[in-house]
Amino acid sequence: MVLRDPVVQSIQKTIAQSISFPYEARDKGWEGTVTLSMTILSDGTLQDVEIKKSSSYNVFDNDAKNTAQILSPFDPFPPELDLEEII
C-alpha cells in the first residue's frame, strides 16, 4: 500500500528543486525559509496554496507560492492512496 508521506515528500522535493534564488535577495544577502500550506486534489490539481510561515521577505514568499502554482498540476495520486485530497 502506498502511504501519503511519499506523495507529500515527492511534491515538496519537486517544488524545492524548482525554486531559484531571487536576484534581489542574493544582492542584498537575504536568506529565509517559506512554509506553504497547500490543498492538492487526487488528480494532482493544486486547489489552494497559502503562506503558512513567512520568510519575512515578500520576494521569497511570493517566489515559493508562484513556483507551486507554476508546477501544478502535480502527478495524480496512486490508486492505492484512497484520498480525494492532501492538505
C-alpha positions as CSV (number, residue, x, y, z in Angstrom):
1,M,0.0,0.0,0.0
2,V,1.3,3.4,-0.9
3,L,1.4,5.8,2.0
4,R,0.5,9.5,2.0
5,D,4.0,10.6,3.1
6,P,5.9,9.6,0.0
7,V,3.4,11.5,-2.2
8,V,3.9,14.6,0.0
9,Q,7.6,14.3,0.0
10,S,7.7,14.0,-3.8
11,I,5.7,17.2,-4.1
12,Q,7.9,19.0,-1.6
13,K,11.0,17.9,-3.4
14,T,9.7,19.0,-6.8
15,I,8.9,22.4,-5.5
16,A,12.2,22.8,-3.6
17,Q,14.3,21.8,-6.7
18,S,12.4,24.3,-8.9
19,I,12.8,27.4,-6.7
20,S,15.5,29.7,-7.9
21,F,17.1,32.2,-5.5
22,P,15.7,35.6,-6.3
23,Y,18.3,38.1,-7.6
24,E,17.2,40.8,-5.2
25,A,17.7,38.6,-2.2
26,R,21.1,37.5,-3.4
27,D,22.2,41.1,-4.0
28,K,21.0,42.1,-0.5
29,G,22.3,39.0,1.3
30,W,18.8,37.9,2.4
31,E,18.1,34.3,3.5
32,G,14.9,32.7,4.5
33,T,12.6,29.7,4.5
34,V,9.0,29.7,3.5
35,T,6.4,27.1,4.6
36,L,3.4,26.6,2.3
37,S,0.0,25.2,3.1
38,M,-1.4,23.5,0.0
39,T,-4.5,21.5,-0.9
40,I,-3.8,19.1,-3.7
41,L,-6.6,17.0,-5.3
42,S,-6.2,13.4,-6.2
43,D,-5.8,14.3,-9.9
44,G,-2.8,16.5,-9.0
45,T,-4.6,19.8,-9.2
46,L,-3.4,22.5,-6.8
47,Q,-6.7,23.7,-5.3
48,D,-5.2,26.2,-2.9
49,V,-1.8,27.5,-1.8
50,E,-1.1,29.9,1.1
51,I,1.9,31.0,3.1
52,K,1.8,29.1,6.3
53,K,5.1,30.6,7.7
54,S,6.6,33.6,6.1
55,S,10.3,34.0,5.5
56,S,9.9,37.7,6.5
57,Y,10.7,38.7,2.9
58,N,8.0,39.0,0.3
59,V,10.3,38.1,-2.5
60,F,10.9,34.6,-1.0
61,D,7.2,34.1,-0.1
62,N,5.9,35.1,-3.5
63,D,8.5,33.0,-5.3
64,A,7.6,29.9,-3.3
65,K,3.9,30.4,-3.9
66,N,4.3,31.2,-7.6
67,T,6.6,28.1,-8.1
68,A,4.0,25.8,-6.6
69,Q,1.3,27.3,-8.9
70,I,3.5,27.0,-12.0
71,L,4.4,23.4,-11.3
72,S,0.7,22.4,-10.9
73,P,-0.7,20.0,-11.8
74,F,1.4,17.5,-9.9
75,D,1.3,13.8,-10.6
76,P,-2.1,12.2,-9.8
77,F,-2.2,10.1,-6.6
78,P,-1.5,6.4,-7.0
79,P,-4.8,4.4,-7.0
80,E,-3.7,2.7,-3.7
81,L,-3.8,6.1,-2.0
82,D,-7.6,6.3,-1.4
83,L,-7.8,10.0,-0.7
84,E,-9.6,12.8,-2.5
85,E,-7.1,15.4,-1.4
86,I,-4.0,16.1,0.6
87,I,-3.8,19.2,2.8
